[in-house]
């Protein structure tokens, strides 16, 4: 029981986000929101768009992924989540959109997303994607 409680506390402290590696797509990282830690009634539209974006990237539907990430970013601006969580989730959504854009060979827009994501909330996953993009583009 204590172990289960500690796992829940640890998940909560991660702001309900986890990473999923997309190994066959240049080793970029996609972030998803773990919806098992939120109640169904509390599920927000930005969570749905956020996770559908990551799924679309994995399915190589980059146009849909870009649109869904943009939707998640827009929905986050009006969400009622704490500011620090909003910044981190926006950073993750920008990074995911950057992955979609780089996979669709829109490198300039992808780099813009990666840089903006790092400026909003720098973390290992977002920094990894920026570094990977710069390496792949030989910058």
Steps between C-alpha positions, in 0.01 A plus 500: 500500500782741587665419168180581310463828688860596424449424131195727492688779676791462258266512201329810634832673550585439137203720409328200342742500208715220377727450203471258216798440274437478130804299405418454132466876444847637569495434875284800579294489819127556513326599818154375594268578789434195714124522528480209743599743776208735431133432549296461184281793600808720533641403161560816301480559128867602493593154634312330219657720231843464663489118499341478155787713371756250630301210357480672160878546497546133579260413218697734269199727440707814547245750368240378750764493775596861434137612509430305821809636675402852398152436639648375829722809523202730441282314751775517762501879483148507644520192723454525873820317593771658718741727311805277545311197369359701209850615403639147515212348304524778240872431473428129448232574239737732312768231507254238371395738222866554422543124458201490264641790301850360474362166384305681228821680399389841624832554676479877555163479676617194697810679629286798594273272704793327670667828595173647629432182700841524669445869579160435658603205715839342460512131587693194386242376251451832326876567498555152353273578204671833434843340517391211272357743245819707496706184454277369220510837324874540565459834678 
